[in-house]
Amino acid sequence: MKYLRQKPRVLKLKKMSNRFKPKFNIKKGDNVVVITGDDKDLKKPRKVLQVIVDKGRVVVEGVNIVTKHTKPSAQNTKGGIVKIEAPINISNVMLWDAKANAATKIKRTRENGKLVRVAKKSGEVIK
């Protein structure tokens, strides 16, 4: 009896097309508050270190700290255990409005032909 040999399947990751690319209101360097999860704190603004647009995640300063075991290498001769911030879902953070001193939603409006982000609570333009 002969066994049929199946060809190995190769999964290709498709790049996200620009046509359906999501627009996020949070950018690198913004102050945000974590609204859900272990590090939830609605009164403590933190800085966004990185936005991963393809995965819809953000790296926030001091949030979701994980321990990473590193091998000794040319740059890191010691190796050992390093604590780093891991990304969290972008829906778990909200932009911080300094004027209202609270978390706020964003709306986009045109000013002098340029699209700007405006805080809904205070109406202040976010840089």
N, C-alpha and C positions, 0 to 999 in steps of 0.2 A: 504494500500500500504506500502510495506516494503522498507526502505531506506538501501542501501548498505553502510556499514561502511568501510571506507578505513583504512588500517593500516598506522600508522605514519611512514614516511620515515626518515631514519637516514642517514645523510651524513657523510661518513668517510673521514677524511683528510689523503691522502696518504703521507707517508714520501718520500722525494726525494731520489731516488736510487743513489748510488755512481757512477753508470755507466754513468749517464747523468747529473751529478752534474756540474754546470757551474764553470769555473775557472775565478776568478776576479783578475785583476792586482793591485787592491788597497787593502792594508792591514791596520790594526790598527796601528796608530802612523805615517802614511805617511802624507806628506804635499800635499794638493790638492787645486785646484781652482774650484769655482762653475762656470760652463759655461752657464747655463740657469736658469731661475726662478727669483723670487723676490730678492734673495741675490746674483745675478750675479755680479762677480767682477773678471776679468781675471788677475788682477795684485796683488791681495791680497791672498797669500797662507794661508790656514787654516789647522788645524790638524784633522785627522780622529779619532774619539773617539771609534767607534764601527762599525763593518761590520756585517750585517745580511744576511748571504749567502742564506738562504732558500727563502727569499723574494726579494733578489737583491737590498738591500737598505743599506745606510750608514748614520751614525750620525756624523755630522761635527760640530766642535766647532764654536758657534756663528751664525749658519745658521738654518733657519726654526724654529725660537723661537715661542713656543706656551705657552699659559697660562693654567695651570692645577689647578683646584680647589681641594684642599685636605681637608679631614675631620681630626679633631683632633684624634690622636692615641697615643699609648704608646711612640713611638719614637718621633713623632712630636706632642707635646702637644698643640701647638697653632693652627695648620691648616692654612687655608687661601689660597691665590692665589700664585702659584709658577710658575716661568718662566723656561721652560726646552727646550732643543733642540729635535726636532722631526726628524725621519729619512727622507731622501730624496732618490730618485732613484739613483742608482750607475751610470747610464748613464748621469746624470747631473753634474758629477764631472770629473776632469781630473788631472792626476798626475802633480805635480810641479817639474820642473827641476831647481835646484838652480844654476847650472853652466851656463845654457843658459838663466836663469832668465825669463822663460816662461813655459806655459803648454806644456806637451809632451805626445806622445804615447809611448807604451812599446813594446819591443820585448823580447823574452826569448831565451837565449843561454846557452850552457853548458860551464862551466869553471871548470876544475879539476874534471869532473864527476858530478858536481852539477849544477842544473838549476838556473840561476840568471836572474834578471830583468835588462834590459839595456834600458836607455832612448834613443829614436830615434833621438832627436835633437842634443844632445851633445855626445852620445855614452858612457856616464858614467854609471857605475854599481850602481843600487839603493839598498841600504841596507835594 
